[in-house]
C-alpha cells in the first residue's frame, strides 16, 4: 500500500513536469495554432505560477 502511494506521488510529479515541458514547447513552437480558450486558460495558469 505504501509502495503504491509512493508510485502515485512519483507519477504525479512526472505528469506535472511533462505538462510544464509540453506547455513550454507549445508556447514556443505552435502557440498561434492553439485554441484561444486553451491559450487563455494557460495564461491564467502562468500568472498563478509567477
PDB file with SEQRES, HELIX, SHEET and CRYST1 records, atoms N, CA, C and O in Angstrom:
SEQRES   1 A   50  UNK UNK UNK UNK UNK UNK UNK UNK UNK UNK UNK UNK UNK          
SEQRES   2 A   50  UNK UNK UNK UNK UNK UNK UNK UNK UNK UNK UNK UNK UNK          
SEQRES   3 A   50  UNK UNK UNK UNK UNK UNK UNK UNK UNK UNK UNK UNK UNK          
SEQRES   4 A   50  UNK UNK UNK UNK UNK UNK UNK UNK UNK UNK UNK                  
HELIX    1 AA1 UNK A    2  UNK A   29  1                                  28    
HELIX    2 AA2 UNK A   31  UNK A   33  5                                   3    
HELIX    3 AA3 UNK A   36  UNK A   49  1                                  14    
CRYST1    1.000    1.000    1.000  90.00  90.00  90.00 P 1           1          
ATOM      1  N   UNK A   1       0.834  -1.205   0.000  1.00  0.00           N  
ATOM      2  CA  UNK A   1       0.000   0.000   0.000  1.00  0.00           C  
ATOM      3  C   UNK A   1       0.874   1.263   0.000  1.00  0.00           C  
ATOM      4  O   UNK A   1       0.642   2.190  -0.776  1.00  0.00           O  
ATOM      5  N   UNK A   2       1.879   1.282   0.882  1.00  0.00           N  
ATOM      6  CA  UNK A   2       2.783   2.427   0.934  1.00  0.00           C  
ATOM      7  C   UNK A   2       3.566   2.600  -0.357  1.00  0.00           C  
ATOM      8  O   UNK A   2       3.819   3.718  -0.805  1.00  0.00           O  
ATOM      9  N   UNK A   3       3.949   1.455  -0.955  1.00  0.00           N  
ATOM     10  CA  UNK A   3       4.698   1.493  -2.217  1.00  0.00           C  
ATOM     11  C   UNK A   3       3.826   2.072  -3.326  1.00  0.00           C  
ATOM     12  O   UNK A   3       4.284   2.874  -4.140  1.00  0.00           O  
ATOM     13  N   UNK A   4       2.558   1.650  -3.344  1.00  0.00           N  
ATOM     14  CA  UNK A   4       1.621   2.138  -4.358  1.00  0.00           C  
ATOM     15  C   UNK A   4       1.427   3.649  -4.245  1.00  0.00           C  
ATOM     16  O   UNK A   4       1.390   4.365  -5.245  1.00  0.00           O  
ATOM     17  N   UNK A   5       1.304   4.111  -3.006  1.00  0.00           N  
ATOM     18  CA  UNK A   5       1.140   5.546  -2.759  1.00  0.00           C  
ATOM     19  C   UNK A   5       2.376   6.308  -3.239  1.00  0.00           C  
ATOM     20  O   UNK A   5       2.265   7.368  -3.855  1.00  0.00           O  
ATOM     21  N   UNK A   6       3.544   5.757  -2.950  1.00  0.00           N  
ATOM     22  CA  UNK A   6       4.794   6.370  -3.390  1.00  0.00           C  
ATOM     23  C   UNK A   6       4.875   6.474  -4.906  1.00  0.00           C  
ATOM     24  O   UNK A   6       5.315   7.487  -5.450  1.00  0.00           O  
ATOM     25  N   UNK A   7       4.440   5.400  -5.586  1.00  0.00           N  
ATOM     26  CA  UNK A   7       4.442   5.394  -7.048  1.00  0.00           C  
ATOM     27  C   UNK A   7       3.471   6.431  -7.602  1.00  0.00           C  
ATOM     28  O   UNK A   7       3.763   7.103  -8.591  1.00  0.00           O  
ATOM     29  N   UNK A   8       2.318   6.554  -6.957  1.00  0.00           N  
ATOM     30  CA  UNK A   8       1.328   7.540  -7.402  1.00  0.00           C  
ATOM     31  C   UNK A   8       1.870   8.961  -7.267  1.00  0.00           C  
ATOM     32  O   UNK A   8       1.671   9.793  -8.152  1.00  0.00           O  
ATOM     33  N   UNK A   9       2.551   9.232  -6.161  1.00  0.00           N  
ATOM     34  CA  UNK A   9       3.148  10.556  -5.942  1.00  0.00           C  
ATOM     35  C   UNK A   9       4.222  10.827  -6.997  1.00  0.00           C  
ATOM     36  O   UNK A   9       4.299  11.925  -7.548  1.00  0.00           O  
ATOM     37  N   UNK A  10       5.049   9.814  -7.271  1.00  0.00           N  
ATOM     38  CA  UNK A  10       6.090   9.932  -8.285  1.00  0.00           C  
ATOM     39  C   UNK A  10       5.486  10.211  -9.654  1.00  0.00           C  
ATOM     40  O   UNK A  10       5.964  11.067 -10.397  1.00  0.00           O  
ATOM     41  N   UNK A  11       4.419   9.467  -9.976  1.00  0.00           N  
ATOM     42  CA  UNK A  11       3.737   9.628 -11.254  1.00  0.00           C  
ATOM     43  C   UNK A  11       3.159  11.032 -11.379  1.00  0.00           C  
ATOM     44  O   UNK A  11       3.231  11.654 -12.439  1.00  0.00           O  
ATOM     45  N   UNK A  12       2.586  11.522 -10.283  1.00  0.00           N  
ATOM     46  CA  UNK A  12       2.016  12.868 -10.266  1.00  0.00           C  
ATOM     47  C   UNK A  12       3.090  13.913 -10.551  1.00  0.00           C  
ATOM     48  O   UNK A  12       2.862  14.850 -11.316  1.00  0.00           O  
ATOM     49  N   UNK A  13       4.265  13.752  -9.935  1.00  0.00           N  
ATOM     50  CA  UNK A  13       5.380  14.673 -10.162  1.00  0.00           C  
ATOM     51  C   UNK A  13       5.813  14.647 -11.626  1.00  0.00           C  
ATOM     52  O   UNK A  13       6.069  15.693 -12.223  1.00  0.00           O  
ATOM     53  N   UNK A  14       5.894  13.439 -12.204  1.00  0.00           N  
ATOM     54  CA  UNK A  14       6.282  13.282 -13.604  1.00  0.00           C  
ATOM     55  C   UNK A  14       5.294  13.960 -14.534  1.00  0.00           C  
ATOM     56  O   UNK A  14       5.682  14.632 -15.490  1.00  0.00           O  
ATOM     57  N   UNK A  15       3.990  13.776 -14.241  1.00  0.00           N  
ATOM     58  CA  UNK A  15       2.948  14.374 -15.078  1.00  0.00           C  
ATOM     59  C   UNK A  15       3.051  15.895 -15.049  1.00  0.00           C  
ATOM     60  O   UNK A  15       2.920  16.552 -16.082  1.00  0.00           O  
ATOM     61  N   UNK A  16       3.288  16.454 -13.856  1.00  0.00           N  
ATOM     62  CA  UNK A  16       3.435  17.909 -13.732  1.00  0.00           C  
ATOM     63  C   UNK A  16       4.644  18.396 -14.524  1.00  0.00           C  
ATOM     64  O   UNK A  16       4.579  19.418 -15.207  1.00  0.00           O  
ATOM     65  N   UNK A  17       5.752  17.651 -14.426  1.00  0.00           N  
ATOM     66  CA  UNK A  17       6.973  18.020 -15.139  1.00  0.00           C  
ATOM     67  C   UNK A  17       6.753  17.965 -16.651  1.00  0.00           C  
ATOM     68  O   UNK A  17       7.131  18.880 -17.383  1.00  0.00           O  
ATOM     69  N   UNK A  18       6.129  16.863 -17.105  1.00  0.00           N  
ATOM     70  CA  UNK A  18       5.862  16.694 -18.528  1.00  0.00           C  
ATOM     71  C   UNK A  18       4.907  17.766 -19.038  1.00  0.00           C  
ATOM     72  O   UNK A  18       5.064  18.269 -20.150  1.00  0.00           O  
ATOM     73  N   UNK A  19       3.914  18.114 -18.216  1.00  0.00           N  
ATOM     74  CA  UNK A  19       2.964  19.163 -18.601  1.00  0.00           C  
ATOM     75  C   UNK A  19       3.689  20.493 -18.779  1.00  0.00           C  
ATOM     76  O   UNK A  19       3.443  21.217 -19.744  1.00  0.00           O  
ATOM     77  N   UNK A  20       4.581  20.811 -17.845  1.00  0.00           N  
ATOM     78  CA  UNK A  20       5.327  22.070 -17.925  1.00  0.00           C  
ATOM     79  C   UNK A  20       6.229  22.089 -19.154  1.00  0.00           C  
ATOM     80  O   UNK A  20       6.316  23.102 -19.848  1.00  0.00           O  
ATOM     81  N   UNK A  21       6.904  20.963 -19.425  1.00  0.00           N  
ATOM     82  CA  UNK A  21       7.761  20.879 -20.605  1.00  0.00           C  
ATOM     83  C   UNK A  21       6.939  20.998 -21.877  1.00  0.00           C  
ATOM     84  O   UNK A  21       7.321  21.702 -22.811  1.00  0.00           O  
ATOM     85  N   UNK A  22       5.800  20.300 -21.905  1.00  0.00           N  
ATOM     86  CA  UNK A  22       4.922  20.337 -23.071  1.00  0.00           C  
ATOM     87  C   UNK A  22       4.360  21.726 -23.307  1.00  0.00           C  
ATOM     88  O   UNK A  22       4.265  22.182 -24.447  1.00  0.00           O  
ATOM     89  N   UNK A  23       3.988  22.395 -22.227  1.00  0.00           N  
ATOM     90  CA  UNK A  23       3.437  23.747 -22.319  1.00  0.00           C  
ATOM     91  C   UNK A  23       4.505  24.712 -22.833  1.00  0.00           C  
ATOM     92  O   UNK A  23       4.232  25.575 -23.667  1.00  0.00           O  
ATOM     93  N   UNK A  24       5.724  24.550 -22.320  1.00  0.00           N  
ATOM     94  CA  UNK A  24       6.847  25.388 -22.753  1.00  0.00           C  
ATOM     95  C   UNK A  24       7.102  25.192 -24.247  1.00  0.00           C  
ATOM     96  O   UNK A  24       7.302  26.160 -24.981  1.00  0.00           O  
ATOM     97  N   UNK A  25       7.093  23.936 -24.691  1.00  0.00           N  
ATOM     98  CA  UNK A  25       7.310  23.605 -26.097  1.00  0.00           C  
ATOM     99  C   UNK A  25       6.188  24.180 -26.961  1.00  0.00           C  
ATOM    100  O   UNK A  25       6.439  24.753 -28.022  1.00  0.00           O  
ATOM    101  N   UNK A  26       4.955  24.020 -26.496  1.00  0.00           N  
ATOM    102  CA  UNK A  26       3.798  24.525 -27.235  1.00  0.00           C  
ATOM    103  C   UNK A  26       3.866  26.036 -27.418  1.00  0.00           C  
ATOM    104  O   UNK A  26       3.661  26.546 -28.519  1.00  0.00           O  
ATOM    105  N   UNK A  27       4.153  26.742 -26.338  1.00  0.00           N  
ATOM    106  CA  UNK A  27       4.157  28.202 -26.401  1.00  0.00           C  
ATOM    107  C   UNK A  27       5.272  28.698 -27.320  1.00  0.00           C  
ATOM    108  O   UNK A  27       5.165  29.784 -27.890  1.00  0.00           O  
ATOM    109  N   UNK A  28       6.346  27.909 -27.471  1.00  0.00           N  
ATOM    110  CA  UNK A  28       7.423  28.283 -28.389  1.00  0.00           C  
ATOM    111  C   UNK A  28       7.058  27.967 -29.834  1.00  0.00           C  
ATOM    112  O   UNK A  28       7.161  28.833 -30.703  1.00  0.00           O  
ATOM    113  N   UNK A  29       6.630  26.724 -30.099  1.00  0.00           N  
ATOM    114  CA  UNK A  29       6.527  26.258 -31.477  1.00  0.00           C  
ATOM    115  C   UNK A  29       5.167  26.470 -32.121  1.00  0.00           C  
ATOM    116  O   UNK A  29       5.094  26.848 -33.291  1.00  0.00           O  
ATOM    117  N   UNK A  30       4.073  26.233 -31.372  1.00  0.00           N  
ATOM    118  CA  UNK A  30       2.771  26.318 -32.027  1.00  0.00           C  
ATOM    119  C   UNK A  30       1.742  27.059 -31.181  1.00  0.00           C  
ATOM    120  O   UNK A  30       0.570  26.684 -31.132  1.00  0.00           O  
ATOM    121  N   UNK A  31       2.195  28.102 -30.525  1.00  0.00           N  
ATOM    122  CA  UNK A  31       1.290  28.888 -29.696  1.00  0.00           C  
ATOM    123  C   UNK A  31       0.173  29.529 -30.502  1.00  0.00           C  
ATOM    124  O   UNK A  31      -0.945  29.694 -30.013  1.00  0.00           O  
ATOM    125  N   UNK A  32       0.488  29.891 -31.748  1.00  0.00           N  
ATOM    126  CA  UNK A  32      -0.508  30.557 -32.588  1.00  0.00           C  
ATOM    127  C   UNK A  32      -1.601  29.592 -33.041  1.00  0.00           C  
ATOM    128  O   UNK A  32      -2.714  30.012 -33.355  1.00  0.00           O  
ATOM    129  N   UNK A  33      -1.282  28.301 -33.072  1.00  0.00           N  
ATOM    130  CA  UNK A  33      -2.250  27.310 -33.536  1.00  0.00           C  
ATOM    131  C   UNK A  33      -3.199  26.846 -32.432  1.00  0.00           C  
ATOM    132  O   UNK A  33      -4.221  26.216 -32.705  1.00  0.00           O  
ATOM    133  N   UNK A  34      -2.852  27.162 -31.184  1.00  0.00           N  
ATOM    134  CA  UNK A  34      -3.682  26.725 -30.067  1.00  0.00           C  
ATOM    135  C   UNK A  34      -5.033  27.422 -30.072  1.00  0.00           C  
ATOM    136  O   UNK A  34      -5.172  28.569 -30.496  1.00  0.00           O  
ATOM    137  N   UNK A  35      -6.017  26.685 -29.586  1.00  0.00           N  
ATOM    138  CA  UNK A  35      -7.359  27.223 -29.389  1.00  0.00           C  
ATOM    139  C   UNK A  35      -7.281  28.432 -28.451  1.00  0.00           C  
ATOM    140  O   UNK A  35      -6.641  28.341 -27.404  1.00  0.00           O  
ATOM    141  N   UNK A  36      -7.911  29.558 -28.794  1.00  0.00           N  
ATOM    142  CA  UNK A  36      -7.874  30.755 -27.936  1.00  0.00           C  
ATOM    143  C   UNK A  36      -8.300  30.474 -26.496  1.00  0.00           C  
ATOM    144  O   UNK A  36      -7.763  31.065 -25.559  1.00  0.00           O  
ATOM    145  N   UNK A  37      -9.264  29.572 -26.325  1.00  0.00           N  
ATOM    146  CA  UNK A  37      -9.732  29.235 -24.982  1.00  0.00           C  
ATOM    147  C   UNK A  37      -8.616  28.559 -24.192  1.00  0.00           C  
ATOM    148  O   UNK A  37      -8.410  28.861 -23.017  1.00  0.00           O  
ATOM    149  N   UNK A  38      -7.898  27.645 -24.840  1.00  0.00           N  
ATOM    150  CA  UNK A  38      -6.784  26.949 -24.191  1.00  0.00           C  
ATOM    151  C   UNK A  38      -5.683  27.957 -23.860  1.00  0.00           C  
ATOM    152  O   UNK A  38      -5.100  27.917 -22.777  1.00  0.00           O  
ATOM    153  N   UNK A  39      -5.404  28.862 -24.805  1.00  0.00           N  
ATOM    154  CA  UNK A  39      -4.387  29.894 -24.562  1.00  0.00           C  
ATOM    155  C   UNK A  39      -4.732  30.722 -23.340  1.00  0.00           C  
ATOM    156  O   UNK A  39      -3.868  31.019 -22.514  1.00  0.00           O  
ATOM    157  N   UNK A  40      -6.018  31.099 -23.227  1.00  0.00           N  
ATOM    158  CA  UNK A  40      -6.451  31.916 -22.102  1.00  0.00           C  
ATOM    159  C   UNK A  40      -6.255  31.183 -20.783  1.00  0.00           C  
ATOM    160  O   UNK A  40      -5.769  31.760 -19.811  1.00  0.00           O  
ATOM    161  N   UNK A  41      -6.637  29.901 -20.752  1.00  0.00           N  
ATOM    162  CA  UNK A  41      -6.507  29.136 -19.504  1.00  0.00           C  
ATOM    163  C   UNK A  41      -5.037  28.910 -19.159  1.00  0.00           C  
ATOM    164  O   UNK A  41      -4.673  28.926 -17.983  1.00  0.00           O  
ATOM    165  N   UNK A  42      -4.189  28.699 -20.163  1.00  0.00           N  
ATOM    166  CA  UNK A  42      -2.760  28.526 -19.919  1.00  0.00           C  
ATOM    167  C   UNK A  42      -2.143  29.823 -19.404  1.00  0.00           C  
ATOM    168  O   UNK A  42      -1.280  29.796 -18.526  1.00  0.00           O  
ATOM    169  N   UNK A  43      -2.580  30.953 -19.945  1.00  0.00           N  
ATOM    170  CA  UNK A  43      -2.080  32.243 -19.475  1.00  0.00           C  
ATOM    171  C   UNK A  43      -2.468  32.463 -18.015  1.00  0.00           C  
ATOM    172  O   UNK A  43      -1.696  33.008 -17.226  1.00  0.00           O  
ATOM    173  N   UNK A  44      -3.685  32.026 -17.674  1.00  0.00           N  
ATOM    174  CA  UNK A  44      -4.140  32.141 -16.292  1.00  0.00           C  
ATOM    175  C   UNK A  44      -3.244  31.306 -15.380  1.00  0.00           C  
ATOM    176  O   UNK A  44      -2.870  31.750 -14.295  1.00  0.00           O  
ATOM    177  N   UNK A  45      -2.904  30.097 -15.822  1.00  0.00           N  
ATOM    178  CA  UNK A  45      -2.020  29.219 -15.045  1.00  0.00           C  
ATOM    179  C   UNK A  45      -0.646  29.864 -14.883  1.00  0.00           C  
ATOM    180  O   UNK A  45      -0.058  29.818 -13.802  1.00  0.00           O  
ATOM    181  N   UNK A  46      -0.136  30.463 -15.957  1.00  0.00           N  
ATOM    182  CA  UNK A  46       1.171  31.128 -15.911  1.00  0.00           C  
ATOM    183  C   UNK A  46       1.188  32.244 -14.876  1.00  0.00           C  
ATOM    184  O   UNK A  46       2.152  32.386 -14.124  1.00  0.00           O  
ATOM    185  N   UNK A  47       0.124  33.033 -14.840  1.00  0.00           N  
ATOM    186  CA  UNK A  47       0.067  34.137 -13.890  1.00  0.00           C  
ATOM    187  C   UNK A  47       0.053  33.632 -12.458  1.00  0.00           C  
ATOM    188  O   UNK A  47       0.623  34.260 -11.565  1.00  0.00           O  
ATOM    189  N   UNK A  48      -0.603  32.485 -12.237  1.00  0.00           N  
ATOM    190  CA  UNK A  48      -0.648  31.918 -10.893  1.00  0.00           C  
ATOM    191  C   UNK A  48       0.733  31.415 -10.470  1.00  0.00           C  
ATOM    192  O   UNK A  48       1.097  31.506  -9.298  1.00  0.00           O  
ATOM    193  N   UNK A  49       1.501  30.885 -11.429  1.00  0.00           N  
ATOM    194  CA  UNK A  49       2.827  30.350 -11.117  1.00  0.00           C  
ATOM    195  C   UNK A  49       3.796  31.453 -10.692  1.00  0.00           C  
ATOM    196  O   UNK A  49       4.628  31.242  -9.810  1.00  0.00           O  
ATOM    197  N   UNK A  50       3.689  32.632 -11.318  1.00  0.00           N  
ATOM    198  CA  UNK A  50       4.655  33.701 -11.056  1.00  0.00           C  
ATOM    199  C   UNK A  50       4.461  34.405  -9.739  1.00  0.00           C  
ATOM    200  O   UNK A  50       5.215  35.322  -9.412  1.00  0.00           O  
TER     201      UNK A  50                                                      
END                                                                             
